[in-house]
Amino acid sequence: MENWRAVQVSGELSGAEARVRAGRRRVRWMLHQKVAVRDESGHIVKWYGTSTDIEDRKEEEQKLRTGARRNTRSEADLRRTLDTIPALVSSFWPDGSNECMNQRWHDYTVYPMTIPR
């Protein structure tokens, strides 16, 4: 509410995300945006605003964050597995550059572990 009061004074473009009750038990994310219309002398004469349901976007963002954490964990597990097995392991891109290698491969070849593409 304080944000809206500050926007009323300044006349700046406003945008805020908030949880809004939609029906008896449902609560949804909404994006509220407001813009002032000014007369020739610069005085605010009218406000226009929109409220857009962004619940689906918020759900997808959460899935992406959860998936990214899961992928990071999976990559760490794969790295541990590759570094633990008693073999030289590496993978190469079609152009011949190295995609990844385990610690044993690095120790044997002294090839840098991180190679810029």
Biopython code that builds the backbone (N, CA, C, O; Angstrom):
import numpy as np
from Bio.PDB.StructureBuilder import StructureBuilder

atoms = [
    (1, "MET", "N", (0.818, -1.190, 0.000)),
    (1, "MET", "CA", (0.000, 0.000, 0.000)),
    (1, "MET", "C", (0.867, 1.261, 0.000)),
    (1, "MET", "O", (0.537, 2.249, -0.657)),
    (2, "GLU", "N", (1.974, 1.219, 0.740)),
    (2, "GLU", "CA", (2.876, 2.374, 0.760)),
    (2, "GLU", "C", (3.448, 2.627, -0.627)),
    (2, "GLU", "O", (3.648, 3.773, -1.028)),
    (3, "ASN", "N", (3.713, 1.537, -1.361)),
    (3, "ASN", "CA", (4.228, 1.676, -2.723)),
    (3, "ASN", "C", (3.228, 2.452, -3.583)),
    (3, "ASN", "O", (3.624, 3.328, -4.352)),
    (4, "TRP", "N", (1.945, 2.137, -3.458)),
    (4, "TRP", "CA", (0.927, 2.808, -4.253)),
    (4, "TRP", "C", (0.854, 4.294, -3.884)),
    (4, "TRP", "O", (0.694, 5.144, -4.761)),
    (5, "ARG", "N", (0.969, 4.603, -2.609)),
    (5, "ARG", "CA", (0.944, 6.017, -2.190)),
    (5, "ARG", "C", (2.138, 6.775, -2.782)),
    (5, "ARG", "O", (1.998, 7.909, -3.239)),
    (6, "ALA", "N", (3.299, 6.140, -2.768)),
    (6, "ALA", "CA", (4.492, 6.780, -3.339)),
    (6, "ALA", "C", (4.317, 6.980, -4.836)),
    (6, "ALA", "O", (4.738, 8.004, -5.375)),
    (7, "VAL", "N", (3.702, 6.016, -5.519)),
    (7, "VAL", "CA", (3.469, 6.118, -6.967)),
    (7, "VAL", "C", (2.465, 7.226, -7.258)),
    (7, "VAL", "O", (2.615, 7.947, -8.244)),
    (8, "GLN", "N", (1.445, 7.373, -6.417)),
    (8, "GLN", "CA", (0.461, 8.434, -6.614)),
    (8, "GLN", "C", (1.120, 9.812, -6.553)),
    (8, "GLN", "O", (0.757, 10.712, -7.311)),
    (9, "VAL", "N", (2.069, 9.971, -5.669)),
    (9, "VAL", "CA", (2.759, 11.245, -5.528)),
    (9, "VAL", "C", (3.695, 11.487, -6.709)),
    (9, "VAL", "O", (3.720, 12.580, -7.275)),
    (10, "SER", "N", (4.463, 10.464, -7.079)),
    (10, "SER", "CA", (5.478, 10.638, -8.126)),
    (10, "SER", "C", (4.911, 10.532, -9.530)),
    (10, "SER", "O", (5.437, 11.140, -10.462)),
    (11, "GLY", "N", (3.842, 9.766, -9.687)),
    (11, "GLY", "CA", (3.286, 9.557, -11.017)),
    (11, "GLY", "C", (4.071, 8.562, -11.850)),
    (11, "GLY", "O", (3.822, 8.419, -13.047)),
    (12, "GLU", "N", (5.022, 7.871, -11.224)),
    (12, "GLU", "CA", (5.852, 6.894, -11.930)),
    (12, "GLU", "C", (5.031, 5.660, -12.304)),
    (12, "GLU", "O", (4.005, 5.372, -11.687)),
    (13, "LEU", "N", (5.495, 4.942, -13.314)),
    (13, "LEU", "CA", (4.910, 3.660, -13.700)),
    (13, "LEU", "C", (5.055, 2.711, -12.522)),
    (13, "LEU", "O", (6.117, 2.653, -11.902)),
    (14, "SER", "N", (4.015, 1.975, -12.210)),
    (14, "SER", "CA", (4.044, 1.088, -11.053)),
    (14, "SER", "C", (3.753, -0.335, -11.479)),
    (14, "SER", "O", (2.936, -0.580, -12.367)),
    (15, "GLY", "N", (4.427, -1.262, -10.841)),
    (15, "GLY", "CA", (4.169, -2.675, -11.066)),
    (15, "GLY", "C", (4.478, -3.446, -9.808)),
    (15, "GLY", "O", (5.526, -3.250, -9.193)),
    (16, "ALA", "N", (3.572, -4.323, -9.421)),
    (16, "ALA", "CA", (3.789, -5.112, -8.215)),
    (16, "ALA", "C", (3.096, -6.463, -8.369)),
    (16, "ALA", "O", (2.016, -6.571, -8.951)),
    (17, "GLU", "N", (3.755, -7.492, -7.828)),
    (17, "GLU", "CA", (3.166, -8.823, -7.804)),
    (17, "GLU", "C", (2.612, -9.064, -6.407)),
    (17, "GLU", "O", (3.233, -8.696, -5.410)),
    (18, "ALA", "N", (1.440, -9.683, -6.346)),
    (18, "ALA", "CA", (0.827, -9.933, -5.040)),
    (18, "ALA", "C", (-0.047, -11.174, -5.119)),
    (18, "ALA", "O", (-0.523, -11.556, -6.188)),
    (19, "ARG", "N", (-0.246, -11.791, -3.963)),
    (19, "ARG", "CA", (-1.179, -12.911, -3.856)),
    (19, "ARG", "C", (-2.570, -12.325, -3.623)),
    (19, "ARG", "O", (-2.744, -11.454, -2.771)),
    (20, "VAL", "N", (-3.559, -12.802, -4.379)),
    (20, "VAL", "CA", (-4.919, -12.285, -4.289)),
    (20, "VAL", "C", (-5.876, -13.457, -4.131)),
    (20, "VAL", "O", (-5.755, -14.476, -4.810)),
    (21, "ARG", "N", (-6.824, -13.292, -3.226)),
    (21, "ARG", "CA", (-7.825, -14.341, -3.020)),
    (21, "ARG", "C", (-8.760, -14.372, -4.221)),
    (21, "ARG", "O", (-9.308, -13.346, -4.625)),
    (22, "ALA", "N", (-8.932, -15.561, -4.783)),
    (22, "ALA", "CA", (-9.813, -15.753, -5.939)),
    (22, "ALA", "C", (-10.842, -16.815, -5.552)),
    (22, "ALA", "O", (-10.607, -18.012, -5.724)),
    (23, "GLY", "N", (-11.950, -16.376, -5.043)),
    (23, "GLY", "CA", (-12.946, -17.335, -4.578)),
    (23, "GLY", "C", (-12.747, -17.636, -3.101)),
    (23, "GLY", "O", (-12.033, -16.922, -2.396)),
    (24, "ARG", "N", (-13.382, -18.690, -2.650)),
    (24, "ARG", "CA", (-13.361, -18.994, -1.220)),
    (24, "ARG", "C", (-12.005, -19.445, -0.705)),
    (24, "ARG", "O", (-11.532, -18.947, 0.317)),
    (25, "ARG", "N", (-11.383, -20.372, -1.395)),
    (25, "ARG", "CA", (-10.161, -20.959, -0.855)),
    (25, "ARG", "C", (-8.946, -20.800, -1.756)),
    (25, "ARG", "O", (-7.828, -21.120, -1.349)),
    (26, "ARG", "N", (-9.146, -20.321, -2.948)),
    (26, "ARG", "CA", (-8.026, -20.202, -3.883)),
    (26, "ARG", "C", (-7.333, -18.859, -3.727)),
    (26, "ARG", "O", (-7.975, -17.827, -3.531)),
    (27, "VAL", "N", (-6.022, -18.895, -3.817)),
    (27, "VAL", "CA", (-5.217, -17.680, -3.817)),
    (27, "VAL", "C", (-4.317, -17.762, -5.036)),
    (27, "VAL", "O", (-3.687, -18.791, -5.280)),
    (28, "ARG", "N", (-4.257, -16.674, -5.805)),
    (28, "ARG", "CA", (-3.485, -16.692, -7.040)),
    (28, "ARG", "C", (-2.535, -15.504, -7.071)),
    (28, "ARG", "O", (-2.783, -14.472, -6.446)),
    (29, "TRP", "N", (-1.430, -15.673, -7.820)),
    (29, "TRP", "CA", (-0.491, -14.584, -8.031)),
    (29, "TRP", "C", (-1.047, -13.662, -9.106)),
    (29, "TRP", "O", (-1.531, -14.118, -10.142)),
    (30, "MET", "N", (-0.974, -12.356, -8.846)),
    (30, "MET", "CA", (-1.424, -11.357, -9.813)),
    (30, "MET", "C", (-0.324, -10.309, -9.983)),
    (30, "MET", "O", (0.404, -9.994, -9.042)),
    (31, "LEU", "N", (-0.219, -9.780, -11.197)),
    (31, "LEU", "CA", (0.678, -8.672, -11.484)),
    (31, "LEU", "C", (-0.202, -7.442, -11.680)),
    (31, "LEU", "O", (-1.042, -7.409, -12.579)),
    (32, "HIS", "N", (-0.004, -6.424, -10.830)),
    (32, "HIS", "CA", (-0.773, -5.184, -10.892)),
    (32, "HIS", "C", (0.136, -4.095, -11.456)),
    (32, "HIS", "O", (1.223, -3.850, -10.934)),
    (33, "GLN", "N", (-0.319, -3.444, -12.525)),
    (33, "GLN", "CA", (0.457, -2.368, -13.142)),
    (33, "GLN", "C", (-0.433, -1.138, -13.284)),
    (33, "GLN", "O", (-1.618, -1.234, -13.602)),
    (34, "LYS", "N", (0.177, 0.023, -13.038)),
    (34, "LYS", "CA", (-0.566, 1.282, -13.129)),
    (34, "LYS", "C", (0.298, 2.320, -13.833)),
    (34, "LYS", "O", (1.519, 2.347, -13.681)),
    (35, "VAL", "N", (-0.363, 3.167, -14.604)),
    (35, "VAL", "CA", (0.338, 4.250, -15.293)),
    (35, "VAL", "C", (-0.540, 5.504, -15.228)),
    (35, "VAL", "O", (-1.762, 5.440, -15.363)),
    (36, "ALA", "N", (0.116, 6.629, -15.021)),
    (36, "ALA", "CA", (-0.599, 7.904, -14.916)),
    (36, "ALA", "C", (-0.748, 8.546, -16.292)),
    (36, "ALA", "O", (0.141, 8.448, -17.138)),
    (37, "VAL", "N", (-1.880, 9.203, -16.499)),
    (37, "VAL", "CA", (-2.102, 10.011, -17.697)),
    (37, "VAL", "C", (-2.041, 11.464, -17.242)),
    (37, "VAL", "O", (-2.717, 11.857, -16.291)),
    (38, "ARG", "N", (-1.237, 12.245, -17.920)),
    (38, "ARG", "CA", (-1.029, 13.640, -17.522)),
    (38, "ARG", "C", (-1.620, 14.595, -18.562)),
    (38, "ARG", "O", (-1.727, 14.264, -19.743)),
    (39, "ASP", "N", (-1.995, 15.778, -18.097)),
    (39, "ASP", "CA", (-2.459, 16.815, -19.022)),
    (39, "ASP", "C", (-1.247, 17.579, -19.569)),
    (39, "ASP", "O", (-0.104, 17.225, -19.283)),
    (40, "GLU", "N", (-1.501, 18.614, -20.346)),
    (40, "GLU", "CA", (-0.422, 19.373, -20.982)),
    (40, "GLU", "C", (0.535, 20.004, -19.969)),
    (40, "GLU", "O", (1.715, 20.192, -20.263)),
    (41, "SER", "N", (0.031, 20.326, -18.789)),
    (41, "SER", "CA", (0.876, 20.962, -17.780)),
    (41, "SER", "C", (1.589, 19.958, -16.882)),
    (41, "SER", "O", (2.338, 20.344, -15.984)),
    (42, "GLY", "N", (1.355, 18.660, -17.126)),
    (42, "GLY", "CA", (2.058, 17.634, -16.368)),
    (42, "GLY", "C", (1.327, 17.125, -15.145)),
    (42, "GLY", "O", (1.852, 16.285, -14.414)),
    (43, "HIS", "N", (0.126, 17.620, -14.912)),
    (43, "HIS", "CA", (-0.659, 17.152, -13.768)),
    (43, "HIS", "C", (-1.326, 15.820, -14.099)),
    (43, "HIS", "O", (-1.780, 15.592, -15.221)),
    (44, "ILE", "N", (-1.373, 14.959, -13.105)),
    (44, "ILE", "CA", (-2.022, 13.662, -13.299)),
    (44, "ILE", "C", (-3.526, 13.874, -13.343)),
    (44, "ILE", "O", (-4.107, 14.451, -12.423)),
    (45, "VAL", "N", (-4.161, 13.398, -14.432)),
    (45, "VAL", "CA", (-5.608, 13.559, -14.575)),
    (45, "VAL", "C", (-6.345, 12.221, -14.486)),
    (45, "VAL", "O", (-7.549, 12.179, -14.229)),
    (46, "LYS", "N", (-5.613, 11.144, -14.698)),
    (46, "LYS", "CA", (-6.276, 9.842, -14.713)),
    (46, "LYS", "C", (-5.228, 8.756, -14.519)),
    (46, "LYS", "O", (-4.050, 8.953, -14.819)),
    (47, "TRP", "N", (-5.665, 7.615, -14.018)),
    (47, "TRP", "CA", (-4.801, 6.445, -13.885)),
    (47, "TRP", "C", (-5.408, 5.297, -14.676)),
    (47, "TRP", "O", (-6.623, 5.095, -14.675)),
    (48, "TYR", "N", (-4.542, 4.549, -15.350)),
    (48, "TYR", "CA", (-4.958, 3.301, -15.984)),
    (48, "TYR", "C", (-4.214, 2.169, -15.295)),
    (48, "TYR", "O", (-3.051, 2.313, -14.918)),
    (49, "GLY", "N", (-4.886, 1.062, -15.137)),
    (49, "GLY", "CA", (-4.232, -0.063, -14.480)),
    (49, "GLY", "C", (-4.703, -1.387, -15.035)),
    (49, "GLY", "O", (-5.786, -1.501, -15.609)),
    (50, "THR", "N", (-3.864, -2.378, -14.848)),
    (50, "THR", "CA", (-4.216, -3.743, -15.231)),
    (50, "THR", "C", (-3.864, -4.674, -14.084)),
    (50, "THR", "O", (-2.958, -4.407, -13.295)),
    (51, "SER", "N", (-4.589, -5.752, -14.012)),
    (51, "SER", "CA", (-4.269, -6.839, -13.090)),
    (51, "SER", "C", (-4.259, -8.102, -13.927)),
    (51, "SER", "O", (-5.273, -8.485, -14.509)),
    (52, "THR", "N", (-3.100, -8.747, -13.981)),
    (52, "THR", "CA", (-2.921, -9.928, -14.821)),
    (52, "THR", "C", (-2.637, -11.133, -13.944)),
    (52, "THR", "O", (-1.776, -11.091, -13.065)),
    (53, "ASP", "N", (-3.372, -12.207, -14.193)),
    (53, "ASP", "CA", (-3.158, -13.454, -13.455)),
    (53, "ASP", "C", (-1.840, -14.066, -13.933)),
    (53, "ASP", "O", (-1.695, -14.395, -15.110)),
    (54, "ILE", "N", (-0.877, -14.218, -13.010)),
    (54, "ILE", "CA", (0.426, -14.787, -13.368)),
    (54, "ILE", "C", (0.703, -16.076, -12.589)),
    (54, "ILE", "O", (1.855, -16.484, -12.442)),
    (55, "GLU", "N", (-0.353, -16.708, -12.096)),
    (55, "GLU", "CA", (-0.195, -17.934, -11.309)),
    (55, "GLU", "C", (0.544, -19.013, -12.101)),
    (55, "GLU", "O", (1.442, -19.662, -11.564)),
    (56, "ASP", "N", (0.181, -19.212, -13.361)),
    (56, "ASP", "CA", (0.838, -20.238, -14.180)),
    (56, "ASP", "C", (2.318, -19.933, -14.355)),
    (56, "ASP", "O", (3.152, -20.836, -14.292)),
    (57, "ARG", "N", (2.648, -18.662, -14.575)),
    (57, "ARG", "CA", (4.055, -18.271, -14.717)),
    (57, "ARG", "C", (4.832, -18.553, -13.435)),
    (57, "ARG", "O", (5.949, -19.067, -13.481)),
    (58, "LYS", "N", (4.237, -18.214, -12.292)),
    (58, "LYS", "CA", (4.895, -18.461, -11.005)),
    (58, "LYS", "C", (5.125, -19.955, -10.790)),
    (58, "LYS", "O", (6.182, -20.356, -10.302)),
    (59, "GLU", "N", (4.146, -20.777, -11.148)),
    (59, "GLU", "CA", (4.294, -22.230, -11.009)),
    (59, "GLU", "C", (5.426, -22.743, -11.887)),
    (59, "GLU", "O", (6.224, -23.572, -11.448)),
    (60, "GLU", "N", (5.504, -22.258, -13.126)),
    (60, "GLU", "CA", (6.569, -22.687, -14.038)),
    (60, "GLU", "C", (7.934, -22.225, -13.542)),
    (60, "GLU", "O", (8.910, -22.967, -13.649)),
    (61, "GLU", "N", (8.019, -21.005, -13.000)),
    (61, "GLU", "CA", (9.284, -20.521, -12.433)),
    (61, "GLU", "C", (9.736, -21.418, -11.292)),
    (61, "GLU", "O", (10.920, -21.731, -11.169)),
    (62, "GLN", "N", (8.781, -21.834, -10.452)),
    (62, "GLN", "CA", (9.117, -22.711, -9.333)),
    (62, "GLN", "C", (9.604, -24.067, -9.845)),
    (62, "GLN", "O", (10.555, -24.628, -9.302)),
    (63, "LYS", "N", (8.960, -24.592, -10.882)),
    (63, "LYS", "CA", (9.404, -25.859, -11.462)),
    (63, "LYS", "C", (10.821, -25.744, -12.018)),
    (63, "LYS", "O", (11.631, -26.658, -11.867)),
    (64, "LEU", "N", (11.113, -24.607, -12.666)),
    (64, "LEU", "CA", (12.461, -24.394, -13.197)),
    (64, "LEU", "C", (13.489, -24.334, -12.074)),
    (64, "LEU", "O", (14.564, -24.924, -12.185)),
    (65, "ARG", "N", (13.165, -23.621, -10.986)),
    (65, "ARG", "CA", (14.096, -23.546, -9.853)),
    (65, "ARG", "C", (14.318, -24.923, -9.244)),
    (65, "ARG", "O", (15.451, -25.293, -8.934)),
    (66, "THR", "N", (13.242, -25.680, -9.072)),
    (66, "THR", "CA", (13.347, -27.020, -8.512)),
    (66, "THR", "C", (14.142, -27.923, -9.443)),
    (66, "THR", "O", (14.994, -28.690, -8.993)),
    (67, "GLY", "N", (13.865, -27.832, -10.744)),
    (67, "GLY", "CA", (14.594, -28.638, -11.719)),
    (67, "GLY", "C", (16.066, -28.291, -11.765)),
    (67, "GLY", "O", (16.911, -29.177, -11.896)),
    (68, "ALA", "N", (16.383, -27.002, -11.658)),
    (68, "ALA", "CA", (17.788, -26.583, -11.669)),
    (68, "ALA", "C", (18.522, -27.137, -10.456)),
    (68, "ALA", "O", (19.662, -27.587, -10.570)),
    (69, "ARG", "N", (17.870, -27.107, -9.288)),
    (69, "ARG", "CA", (18.499, -27.685, -8.087)),
    (69, "ARG", "C", (18.698, -29.185, -8.265)),
    (69, "ARG", "O", (19.735, -29.732, -7.890)),
    (70, "ARG", "N", (17.691, -29.848, -8.844)),
    (70, "ARG", "CA", (17.785, -31.288, -9.064)),
    (70, "ARG", "C", (18.898, -31.604, -10.056)),
    (70, "ARG", "O", (19.651, -32.560, -9.869)),
    (71, "ASN", "N", (19.000, -30.785, -11.130)),
    (71, "ASN", "CA", (20.063, -31.002, -12.124)),
    (71, "ASN", "C", (21.437, -30.796, -11.514)),
    (71, "ASN", "O", (22.362, -31.559, -11.793)),
    (72, "THR", "N", (21.579, -29.777, -10.687)),
    (72, "THR", "CA", (22.867, -29.519, -10.043)),
    (72, "THR", "C", (23.254, -30.704, -9.175)),
    (72, "THR", "O", (24.408, -31.133, -9.175)),
    (73, "ARG", "N", (22.290, -31.229, -8.437)),
    (73, "ARG", "CA", (22.545, -32.397, -7.598)),
    (73, "ARG", "C", (22.909, -33.600, -8.458)),
    (73, "ARG", "O", (23.830, -34.345, -8.121)),
    (74, "SER", "N", (22.193, -33.802, -9.572)),
    (74, "SER", "CA", (22.476, -34.919, -10.471)),
    (74, "SER", "C", (23.862, -34.792, -11.084)),
    (74, "SER", "O", (24.582, -35.783, -11.202)),
    (75, "GLU", "N", (24.242, -33.575, -11.475)),
    (75, "GLU", "CA", (25.562, -33.364, -12.056)),
    (75, "GLU", "C", (26.656, -33.648, -11.026)),
    (75, "GLU", "O", (27.695, -34.222, -11.354)),
    (76, "ALA", "N", (26.416, -33.245, -9.794)),
    (76, "ALA", "CA", (27.394, -33.511, -8.727)),
    (76, "ALA", "C", (27.511, -35.015, -8.479)),
    (76, "ALA", "O", (28.610, -35.532, -8.279)),
    (77, "ASP", "N", (26.367, -35.717, -8.494)),
    (77, "ASP", "CA", (26.393, -37.169, -8.318)),
    (77, "ASP", "C", (27.146, -37.841, -9.459)),
    (77, "ASP", "O", (27.942, -38.752, -9.231)),
    (78, "LEU", "N", (26.894, -37.391, -10.692)),
    (78, "LEU", "CA", (27.596, -37.955, -11.842)),
    (78, "LEU", "C", (29.096, -37.687, -11.735)),
    (78, "LEU", "O", (29.903, -38.582, -11.985)),
    (79, "ARG", "N", (29.476, -36.463, -11.364)),
    (79, "ARG", "CA", (30.894, -36.126, -11.211)),
    (79, "ARG", "C", (31.554, -37.029, -10.179)),
    (79, "ARG", "O", (32.655, -37.528, -10.409)),
    (80, "ARG", "N", (30.887, -37.249, -9.031)),
    (80, "ARG", "CA", (31.438, -38.135, -7.995)),
    (80, "ARG", "C", (31.605, -39.553, -8.519)),
    (80, "ARG", "O", (32.618, -40.202, -8.260)),
    (81, "THR", "N", (30.611, -40.029, -9.256)),
    (81, "THR", "CA", (30.684, -41.378, -9.811)),
    (81, "THR", "C", (31.825, -41.498, -10.802)),
    (81, "THR", "O", (32.607, -42.447, -10.743)),
    (82, "LEU", "N", (31.927, -40.533, -11.719)),
    (82, "LEU", "CA", (32.991, -40.586, -12.717)),
    (82, "LEU", "C", (34.375, -40.511, -12.077)),
    (82, "LEU", "O", (35.306, -41.185, -12.517)),
    (83, "ASP", "N", (34.505, -39.691, -11.039)),
    (83, "ASP", "CA", (35.802, -39.551, -10.383)),
    (83, "ASP", "C", (36.147, -40.746, -9.512)),
    (83, "ASP", "O", (37.312, -40.934, -9.163)),
    (84, "THR", "N", (35.165, -41.551, -9.157)),
    (84, "THR", "CA", (35.389, -42.699, -8.267)),
    (84, "THR", "C", (35.739, -43.978, -9.026)),
    (84, "THR", "O", (36.493, -44.807, -8.517)),
    (85, "ILE", "N", (35.203, -44.149, -10.236)),
    (85, "ILE", "CA", (35.438, -45.413, -10.938)),
    (85, "ILE", "C", (36.913, -45.534, -11.351)),
    (85, "ILE", "O", (37.542, -44.537, -11.710)),
    (86, "PRO", "N", (37.456, -46.744, -11.301)),
    (86, "PRO", "CA", (38.875, -46.947, -11.617)),
    (86, "PRO", "C", (39.119, -47.072, -13.127)),
    (86, "PRO", "O", (39.568, -48.113, -13.607)),
    (87, "ALA", "N", (38.818, -46.002, -13.866)),
    (87, "ALA", "CA", (39.018, -46.008, -15.318)),
    (87, "ALA", "C", (39.198, -44.578, -15.802)),
    (87, "ALA", "O", (38.839, -43.622, -15.116)),
    (88, "LEU", "N", (39.759, -44.454, -16.996)),
    (88, "LEU", "CA", (39.875, -43.149, -17.625)),
    (88, "LEU", "C", (38.571, -42.874, -18.367)),
    (88, "LEU", "O", (38.181, -43.656, -19.234)),
    (89, "VAL", "N", (37.894, -41.780, -18.042)),
    (89, "VAL", "CA", (36.607, -41.464, -18.664)),
    (89, "VAL", "C", (36.675, -40.058, -19.237)),
    (89, "VAL", "O", (37.081, -39.112, -18.562)),
    (90, "SER", "N", (36.266, -39.941, -20.500)),
    (90, "SER", "CA", (36.163, -38.614, -21.103)),
    (90, "SER", "C", (35.094, -38.646, -22.180)),
    (90, "SER", "O", (34.711, -39.709, -22.668)),
    (91, "SER", "N", (34.627, -37.477, -22.536)),
    (91, "SER", "CA", (33.619, -37.336, -23.574)),
    (91, "SER", "C", (34.041, -36.172, -24.458)),
    (91, "SER", "O", (34.531, -35.158, -23.961)),
    (92, "PHE", "N", (33.854, -36.315, -25.764)),
    (92, "PHE", "CA", (34.291, -35.294, -26.706)),
    (92, "PHE", "C", (33.127, -34.807, -27.556)),
    (92, "PHE", "O", (32.208, -35.565, -27.866)),
    (93, "TRP", "N", (33.177, -33.541, -27.927)),
    (93, "TRP", "CA", (32.201, -32.948, -28.834)),
    (93, "TRP", "C", (32.543, -33.372, -30.266)),
    (93, "TRP", "O", (33.662, -33.814, -30.522)),
    (94, "PRO", "N", (31.593, -33.243, -31.205)),
    (94, "PRO", "CA", (31.869, -33.618, -32.598)),
    (94, "PRO", "C", (33.076, -32.907, -33.207)),
    (94, "PRO", "O", (33.728, -33.450, -34.099)),
    (95, "ASP", "N", (33.381, -31.694, -32.730)),
    (95, "ASP", "CA", (34.533, -30.977, -33.289)),
    (95, "ASP", "C", (35.855, -31.443, -32.679)),
    (95, "ASP", "O", (36.912, -30.912, -33.021)),
    (96, "GLY", "N", (35.807, -32.428, -31.782)),
    (96, "GLY", "CA", (37.019, -32.978, -31.182)),
    (96, "GLY", "C", (37.403, -32.351, -29.857)),
    (96, "GLY", "O", (38.324, -32.829, -29.194)),
    (97, "SER", "N", (36.715, -31.288, -29.457)),
    (97, "SER", "CA", (37.030, -30.675, -28.163)),
    (97, "SER", "C", (36.450, -31.527, -27.033)),
    (97, "SER", "O", (35.478, -32.260, -27.214)),
    (98, "ASN", "N", (37.068, -31.407, -25.884)),
    (98, "ASN", "CA", (36.686, -32.232, -24.741)),
    (98, "ASN", "C", (35.466, -31.650, -24.042)),
    (98, "ASN", "O", (35.443, -30.468, -23.698)),
    (99, "GLU", "N", (34.449, -32.488, -23.832)),
    (99, "GLU", "CA", (33.250, -32.064, -23.113)),
    (99, "GLU", "C", (33.442, -32.232, -21.616)),
    (99, "GLU", "O", (33.165, -31.311, -20.848)),
    (100, "CYS", "N", (33.907, -33.388, -21.196)),
    (100, "CYS", "CA", (34.174, -33.631, -19.777)),
    (100, "CYS", "C", (35.169, -34.775, -19.642)),
    (100, "CYS", "O", (35.398, -35.543, -20.576)),
    (101, "MET", "N", (35.753, -34.865, -18.447)),
    (101, "MET", "CA", (36.689, -35.955, -18.151)),
    (101, "MET", "C", (36.664, -36.191, -16.651)),
    (101, "MET", "O", (36.328, -35.301, -15.869)),
    (102, "ASN", "N", (37.025, -37.407, -16.265)),
    (102, "ASN", "CA", (37.110, -37.649, -14.832)),
    (102, "ASN", "C", (38.494, -37.288, -14.323)),
    (102, "ASN", "O", (39.405, -37.003, -15.102)),
    (103, "GLN", "N", (38.638, -37.304, -13.000)),
    (103, "GLN", "CA", (39.895, -36.892, -12.378)),
    (103, "GLN", "C", (41.054, -37.781, -12.824)),
    (103, "GLN", "O", (42.163, -37.285, -13.021)),
    (104, "ARG", "N", (40.818, -39.095, -12.989)),
    (104, "ARG", "CA", (41.879, -40.004, -13.427)),
    (104, "ARG", "C", (42.392, -39.624, -14.820)),
    (104, "ARG", "O", (43.597, -39.659, -15.070)),
    (105, "TRP", "N", (41.475, -39.260, -15.725)),
    (105, "TRP", "CA", (41.874, -38.845, -17.076)),
    (105, "TRP", "C", (42.759, -37.607, -16.983)),
    (105, "TRP", "O", (43.803, -37.515, -17.630)),
    (106, "HIS", "N", (42.312, -36.655, -16.158)),
    (106, "HIS", "CA", (43.082, -35.432, -15.973)),
    (106, "HIS", "C", (44.470, -35.735, -15.396)),
    (106, "HIS", "O", (45.470, -35.205, -15.881)),
    (107, "ASP", "N", (44.535, -36.577, -14.370)),
    (107, "ASP", "CA", (45.818, -36.911, -13.750)),
    (107, "ASP", "C", (46.749, -37.611, -14.741)),
    (107, "ASP", "O", (47.958, -37.376, -14.734)),
    (108, "TYR", "N", (46.185, -38.466, -15.589)),
    (108, "TYR", "CA", (46.985, -39.229, -16.537)),
    (108, "TYR", "C", (47.503, -38.346, -17.673)),
    (108, "TYR", "O", (48.668, -38.433, -18.062)),
    (109, "THR", "N", (46.606, -37.482, -18.205)),
    (109, "THR", "CA", (46.975, -36.684, -19.383)),
    (109, "THR", "C", (47.464, -35.281, -19.035)),
    (109, "THR", "O", (48.047, -34.604, -19.883)),
    (110, "VAL", "N", (47.239, -34.845, -17.826)),
    (110, "VAL", "CA", (47.518, -33.486, -17.376)),
    (110, "VAL", "C", (46.790, -32.473, -18.290)),
    (110, "VAL", "O", (47.255, -31.351, -18.491)),
    (111, "TYR", "N", (45.670, -32.894, -18.821)),
    (111, "TYR", "CA", (44.825, -32.060, -19.664)),
    (111, "TYR", "C", (43.963, -31.189, -18.732)),
    (111, "TYR", "O", (43.447, -31.709, -17.742)),
    (112, "PRO", "N", (43.789, -29.912, -19.001)),
    (112, "PRO", "CA", (43.014, -29.077, -18.085)),
    (112, "PRO", "C", (41.582, -29.573, -17.928)),
    (112, "PRO", "O", (40.942, -29.980, -18.897)),
    (113, "MET", "N", (41.085, -29.534, -16.681)),
    (113, "MET", "CA", (39.723, -30.010, -16.399)),
    (113, "MET", "C", (38.666, -29.111, -17.041)),
    (113, "MET", "O", (37.657, -29.619, -17.531)),
    (114, "THR", "N", (38.865, -27.817, -17.051)),
    (114, "THR", "CA", (37.914, -26.901, -17.669)),
    (114, "THR", "C", (38.533, -26.316, -18.922)),
    (114, "THR", "O", (39.594, -25.693, -18.887)),
    (115, "ILE", "N", (37.844, -26.532, -20.022)),
    (115, "ILE", "CA", (38.351, -26.086, -21.310)),
    (115, "ILE", "C", (37.336, -25.123, -21.901)),
    (115, "ILE", "O", (36.179, -25.499, -22.090)),
    (116, "PRO", "N", (37.737, -23.886, -22.199)),
    (116, "PRO", "CA", (36.780, -22.941, -22.793)),
    (116, "PRO", "C", (36.398, -23.405, -24.189)),
    (116, "PRO", "O", (37.237, -23.864, -24.963)),
    (117, "ARG", "N", (35.114, -23.274, -24.492)),
    (117, "ARG", "CA", (34.618, -23.661, -25.828)),
    (117, "ARG", "C", (34.575, -22.467, -26.716)),
    (117, "ARG", "O", (34.188, -22.576, -27.879)),
]
sb = StructureBuilder()
sb.init_structure("model")
sb.init_model(0)
sb.init_chain("A")
sb.init_seg("    ")
for serial, (resi, resn, name, xyz) in enumerate(atoms, 1):
    if name == "N":
        sb.init_residue(resn, " ", resi, " ")
    sb.init_atom(name, np.array(xyz, "f"), 0.0, 1.0, " ", f" {name:<3s}", serial, name[0])
structure = sb.get_structure()
